[in-house]
Amino acid sequence: MSAVLCITDGLSDGEAWLTQLHQRGYDTSTTTLATLGGVEARWPRCGLLLSHSAARKLAVDPTGFVKWCRQLKAERIVVLGERSETFSLKCEFNGTTLQVKPSLDNWRFTAEVVARFLDEDQGVAVGDPSTFNLLRLARRVAASDVTVMLVGPTGTGKEVLSKFLHNSSPRKSNAFIAVNCAAVPDTMLEAVLFGYERGAFTGAHHPNKGIFRAADGGTLLLDEVSEMALSLQAKLLRVLQEKEVTPLGSAKPVPVDVRVIATSNRYMLDEVKAGRFREDLYYRLNVFPLVTRALNERRGDILPISVSLLAKHVGGFAKMPELTEEATQKLESYDWPGNVRELENVLQRALVLSGGKEITSDHLMIDLQDFLSVAEREPNWLKAAV
């Protein structure tokens, strides 16, 4: 979702909301209740931001409001202000309405919740300028069909970026298939990639077309491609050059139309120099390189990612506990050697310790010292939390 319409009636800090959403990459537009009927749909779909008082007036005729939202293609609606038991738009919109009460001393967290809720389908939590630049470049790359090489430390979102490339490309309506080259034994990876005919090897009772043909017309992610055996690298090179695969047990090649994205957490030229990766395959894959950075090099992403992870683990934004400003500052000041995976572990622990309520800095058990210091300061704290 790339556009948000704001109804300004009763919307405090309207300019701040518009600025926040604009910084998150949204096209923003404003209207009032008086001019609402004259608004025309200008986007494929959009989000709607309005105050509690405006929503209450519109809810007097919920059927009319639903009809108008459908004409506008407003798929996600955010109501800002005190929750109300006297009206609800949630049922009419299949749960795509979120009621949020902004906190004056924690506005940043609320703003991120709104931004992530409006863009939940995109799947990319971003707030740092360097990541915005990477996504802009990735969107331009996605418009072409070039092979992409993604490199970066483990846990920095290479698969997330791969899905972003696919969803931003003309191939988005077709399959996106990922295979972890390090997780499949070398003896099986060829069959997994290229498929096989019946009787090609012991246990091949039924033919299998393989993931290259399964991804035909779409995108194939070769995760950790640097772990692929040299013998298989030569066969992969031929597939990329000829754009056809030959299943095991068959002599007939099958044409495929696949956009390939490869990832690695290693410096690939070192792998080439060490003889562990074919130089010709490297240059075939490295048509357009993109680099993901460690989390401590893009601290502006920490809060958006945290909001997305919390929503994931509690079952939605409406159930998500608030993350205090002190807790946010603690997250943003840590170096995160384990990147996003370590951050997710810390937030899962915080959800357990907070009991689903407000998450404070004391709930963020980042390392053993955090547990020890809390135990010394408040011996009964952990027992009470559980």
GIURHU-V922559 format. One line per field, one symbol per residue. ss: DSSP state (a for helix, b for strand, c for the rest). burial: # if it has 24 or more other C-alpha atoms within 12 Angstrom, else .. A space follows every 50 residues. Layout:
# GIURHU-V922559
ss->???
burial->???
This chain:
# GIURHU-V922559
ss->ccbbbbbccccccaaaaaaaaaacccbbbbbccccaaacccccccbbbbb baaaaaaaaaaaaaaaaaaaaacbbbbbbbccccccccccaaacccbbbb cccaaaaaaaaaaaaaaaccccccccccaaaaaaaaaaaaaacccccbbb bccccccaaaaaaaaaaccccccccbbbbbcccccaaaaaaaaacbcccc cccccccbcaaaaaccccbbbbbcaaaccaaaaaaaaaaaaacbbccbcc cccbbcccbbbbbbcccaaaaaacccccaaaaaaaccbbbbcccaaaccc aaaaaaaaaaaaaaccaaacccbcaaaaaaaaacccccaaaaaaaaaaaa aaaaccccbcaaaccccaaaaaaaaaacccaaaaac
burial->#########.#..#..##.##..########.#..#........###### ######.#......##..#..##########......###.....##### ##....##############.#######..#..##..##.##..###### ###################.#...#######......##########... .......#######################.##.###.##..#######. .....#############.......###..##.###.#########.### ############....##.#####..##.###.#.#..##.###.##### ####.#.#########...............#....
